[in-house]
């Protein structure tokens, strides 16, 4: 879990998990029970990302994070992404990019994983974030977004409810690596 004392001062809190033997309808196999008292301060890592993009931390309006990525909207109308890489010894910046805003503001309302990348619902768009790029899926407001990452067959399906109906979108990667042999 990431805890923010300010928008640009996040700290990573490591969870302590236990196996659960519950037999309910929504069976949880691993349950978060506590947080480790040792936290990892991510200020220096984000400062590195700001330097890469020639941005000042004071321009950040808000930050949204998911697993190993941070999404930041700035006062000057840009959207910064910072992807992190974790090794046994340290956490480093894997990639950091600044994107021009296509239309409107990019306040992230929700984020949903798929087999291809992350689906971001903003105020006025639904976007796929894959391979450090944004791909628009819907260029209007939506009622809800649903993905099925735990499904065997529907990991790459996105269901988007709009006022005029439901849009079912299947995602695929256009670069398929061929195996030798």
N, C-alpha and C positions, 0 to 999 in steps of 0.2 A: 504494500500500500504506500502511496505517496502522500505525505503531509506537507502542506504549504503554510509557512509562517507569513510569507508574502508571495505575490504572484511569481516572483523570480527566485525564491529561496526554498526549493523543495528538498525534502529529506525522505529517503527510502527507508521504510520500516519493514523488516523481515518478519514474516508470520511464523507462528508455531502451530503446526497441524497435528491432528490425531485422527486415527481411523475410527469411523463410526459403524456400529452394528445395527443401526435402525432399519426397520423393515416397512416403512411407510410408502405412500404412493410416490413421493418425490425422494427417493433414496439417495442420500449423500454418502459417498464412500470415504471422503476425506473432509474434515471439518476444521476451520480456523478456530483456535482456542485462545490465542494470546499473541502478543507481539514481543519480539526480542528487544531488550533495552538498548542495544547497540544500533544506532541508526547511521545510515550513510548519507552525508550531506552532499547534495548534487550541485551546489552553487558553482564550483569551479568548472564542472562539466558544461553547464549551461553558459557560463561566461566564455568558454572556448567556442561554443556554437555562435554566440553573439559576435565574437571577433571574426569568425569565418565569414559571416554575413554582413559585417560592418554595421551592426546595429547596437543600440544602447538598451540595456535592460529596462530603463525607465520608460521606454516606449511600449512595453507590453501591457495590453489591456486585460487579457486573460490567458490562462493556460489550461489545456485539456490533455490528459495523458491516457495512454492505453498500452499495457504491457511494456514494450521497449521503445515507445515513441511518444514525443511531446509535440503538441500542436499549439502554436501561439499566434494570436491575432494582435497586431501592433497598431499604434496610433496613426502611423503613416500609411495605413491601408494594405499592409502586406501580411502574409500568412507564413510563418516560419515553421518548419518541421525539423525535429532533432530525433534521430534514431540512435539508440544506444546499443553497445555490444558489451556483454558481460562475460568475463573469463573468471577463472578460479581466483585470480589475484586482484582484478580491478574492473571498474566500469569505465568505458571510454566512448567517445562519440564515433559512431559508425558512419553517419552521414548527417549533413545539415544543409537545408536549402531554404531560400526565400522565394515565395511565389507571389506574383501580382494577383490581386483580387479580380476575378472575372466580372462579377456583377453583385453588388450589394456587400453586406458584411458577412463574415464567416464565423459566426458564433456557433461552436459545435454544440448541438443539442443531445446527440447520442452517437455512440460508436458501436459497431457490430462486426465481429470477425467472420471471415469466410475463408475458404481454402485458397483463394487467390490473393486476398489482401483485406484491408479494413474498409468497411462502409461507414462514411461519416454523414450524418444528417445535420444540416445547418439550417438557419432560418429560412433560406429560400432555395436550397438545392440538396440533392443526394449525390455524393461523390464516392468513387472507389479510389482508395489510396493503395497503390501497388507499385513495387519497384521504384520507390521515391518519386512517383508521379501521381497527379490527380486526374481522374477520368470522370466527367459528369455522366450521371445516369438519368437524373430527373432535374430539370431546371425550373422547379416551382416548389411551393410549400407542399408538404405531405402530412398526413395524419399520423402514420406510424411506419416503422421499418422493422422487419424481422429477418433474421438469418438463421441457418440451421447447422452450425459448425459441428455439433456432435452427431449429426446424422451420417450414416454411411454413404447414402446416395445423393443427398441434397446439400452438401457442404458449400457448393458454389451457387446456391440459389438464394435470391433476395426477393422477399415479398414486400411490396410497398403499397400501403393503403392511401388512396387519394380520395377527394370528394366525389370524383366521377367513376370510381371503381378501384380494382386492385390490379397492380402491375406486377407480374412475376417475371423476374429477370434471371437468366442463367449466365454465369461468368465463366470465362475460360482464358487461359494464357495462350497468346498467339505464338510464343516461341517454345516449341516442344523439342527437347533434346533427344536425339536418337541414340539408342544404345548400340554399342559396337557388338558385332558378332553375327 
